[in-house]
Amino acid sequence: MGRMWKLVAVVAVVFVGQAAPAMAQATRTWVSGVGDDANPCSRTAPCKTFQGAISKTAAGGEINVLDPGGFGGVTITKSITIRADHVEAGVLVSGGSGMVINALATDKVVIDGIDFEGLGNGVSAHGINIIQARDVVVRNSSIRGFTSGSSAGILVNTAVQSSVTVENCTFFNNNLGISVVSSSGLGAARVYDSLITGSATAGIRVSGAGNKAEISGNQIIRTPKALEILSGGLVNSYNDNVLTTGGDAPTIITKG
């Protein structure tokens, strides 16, 4: 009997000593205006914020918005998609950036259908601040109210090669709509079919040799400068844009 109890005790110790497996991250997670970040971010138990969901989402995965709400600012450190499809998905921030993308130099990030509000304050606060990533796509989104002297709706300021593609977006009442000032000289923005209006300084700024923008089908209006091209930056235009009078002239290129 004594030997049997010893055997049971040894088996119990073995099982107790084994490390519990780490909770696997999901490839698709969900947020809801009435969610809770203590939840697993599943379809039936969604999280409350993007920041709460991102830690439970696998690299290369997707965060979906289940119903309307304000989901807070978020720092993105890996390849991921954040998407709201015909659902109000707000990011309201005061004194900071709406999204900071500081991922690996090879990572790819998609932001789709998000509404950013900067409340008109915050030094060096941006709608989307891209510090590091290879490719960022921003679609069907609205960015407004980032109005401090150095703020931009989207800032591309990376030390590595990076590219942002903007499609069907609205930028309103920002200091700069889009700013490409990468220290690497390898920053690029491709801006298509978007409205940039009410910028205090310029619609698009490209500064620094090697940094560039390509624009097509946009309206860049009601701003002192549609384009501000500084220190060897380059803007290529397909000549189908509506630009505020004034500002720096782009290089006109032909489609096809």
N, C-alpha and C positions, 0 to 999 in steps of 0.2 A: 504493500500500500504506500509505504514511504517512497519507494522508487517511482511509483505512478505519479504522486504529487510533484516530485522533482521534475519529471518529464513534462507535466502540464505547465509548471513554472517556467521551464526553459522555452517552451513553445510560445508562451505569453510574452516573454521578454523579447523574443525574435520579432513578433508582430508589432509590439510597441516600439521597438527600436527602428523599424522601417520608416523612412521619411514618407509623409503624406504627399501624394503627387500634387504638383502645382496645378491650379485651376487653368485650364486651357483657354486661350483667348479665342473669341469667335471671329469668323471672317465677316460676318454682318451683325451689326448691333443697331439698337434703336433708342431714340430719345423722345420724350413727350413733355408737354407743358405741365402735366400732372405726374411726371415720373419721380424717381428717387434714385440718387446715385449709389445707394446701398444695394440696389437691384443688380441683377446680372446683365442688364441692358438687352434682354431678349424681347421678342415681339410682344409677349404677354406681361413682361415685367421690365418696362423700359427705364432708362436713366433720365435724370433731370437736365444735365448739362453736357455739352460737348467734351469738356475736360474730364468729367466723370466717365464718359463712354470711351474716350480714346485709350485709356489704360486697359480696357477690356476688349479692345479690338486688335486683331492681329495685323502685322505689317502687310500692306497690300489690300487690306480689307476695306469695308465701307460702313459709315455711320449714316443711317437713314432717319429722317424726321417723320414721326408718326402722326402728330397733330400740332396745331399752332402753339407757339410759346417763345419765350426768350431764353436762349440757351448759353449765354455768357461767352466771354473770351476763352481762347484756347491756345496752347502752345503745341505745335505739331512737330514731332521728332522722328517721323518715319513715313514711308509711303502710305497714303490713305486717301479715301474719297469721303467727303462730307456732302450729302445731297438732301435737298428738300424739293420734292416734286409737287408743285401746285399747293404747297402748304406754307403759311407764314412762319419763317424761321429767323428770329431776330438775334443779333449780337449787339447789345447796347453796352458801351464801355465809357468810363469817365476817367481820364488821366492815363490811359494806357492804350495799347493797340488791340484791335479786335481779334486778329489772329497773328501769331508769330510762327513763322515756318523756319525751323532750325533743324533740318533733317540731315541725312547723309548726303554727300555730294552726288550720289547716283539716284537718289529717291525721286519719286514722282507723286505729286499731290493734285487732287481735283477738288475744287470748291464750286458747288452748283446750287443756285437758288437761295442764297443767303442774303439777308438784309442787315447791313451794318450801320450803326448810328454812333457817332463819336461825341455828341453833345457839345461840340464847339470848343472843347478845351483839351489840355494835355500836351505838354511840350514833348516833341518827338513821338507823338502818338500817331499811328497810322491805321488805316482800315486793315490792310494785310501787309505785314512787315516780313519780307523774304530775306532771311539771313543766309540760309544755305538750302539748296535743293537743286536737282538737275532740271526738272520741268515742273511748272505749276500752271494749271488750267483753271481760269475763273470764268464761269458761265452764268448767265441769267440772274445776276446779282445786282444789288444796289449798295453803293457806298457813299455816305454823306456825313457832314459835320466834323470832319477832321481839319480844323482851321488854324491851328497854331502855325507860327512862322516857318517851321520845318516839316510840317505834316504833309502826308500824301494819302490819297485813297489806296493806292498800291505803291509800295517802295521796293525796288529791286536794288539791294546794296550788298552784294555777295563778294566773297574773296575767291570764288571758284566759278567756272562756267555755269551759267544758269539762264533759263528762258521762261518767260511768262506769256501765256496766250490768254487774251481777254476777248470774250465773245458775248454780244447781246447784253451788255451791262450798262448801268446808269451811275455816273459820278456827279454828285451835286453838292455845292457849298463846301468844297475842300480847299485847302491852300493850293495844292497841286493835285490834279487828277491821278496821273501816273508819273512816277519818277524812277529813271534808270540811271544809277550813279555807282555801279559796281566798281569796287577798288581793283578787281581783277581785269577790268577792261573787256570782260567777256559776258556782260549782261545784255539781255535782249528782251524786247517786248513786242508782241504781235497783237495789234488791237483791231478788232473787226466789228462792224455793225453795232457800235456803242454810242451813247450820248455822254459827253463830258461838258458840263455847264456850270456856270457860277463859280469857277475857280478864282481864288483871290490873286494868284500869281500867274499860273499857266496851266493849260490843259494837260500837256505832256512835256516833261523835261527829260532830256537826255544829255548827260554830262560825262566827259571823259573819253579819250581816244579808245576806240574798240567797242564802246557801248553803242547800242543802236535800237531803233524802233522801226516797225513796219506797220503802216496804217492803211485801212481800206474800209469804205462805207460808213465812216463815222461822222457825227456832228460834234464839233468842238467849238462851242459858242459861249458868249457872255463871259469873257475872261480877257484880261489885258493882253495875253498872248495865247494863241492856240498852241503854238510850239515854242519851246525854249531849248535851243541847241547850243551847248557850251563845251569849251575845252576839247574840241575834236570829236564830239558825239555825232551821230548820224541818224537822220530820220528819212526813210524811204516811203514815199506816198504814191499810191496808184492813181491819184488825181480824181478820185471819186468821193473825196471827203468834203464836208462843209466846214470851213475854218473861219474863225473870227478874223476880221481884218487886223493886220499887225502881227507881230511875232516874227520868228525866224522862218525862212523859206525851206521847205523840205527838198530832197532830191526826188524828182518825178520819175517814176518808172512805169513801164507799160505791162499790163496784164497779158498773160499768154506766152 
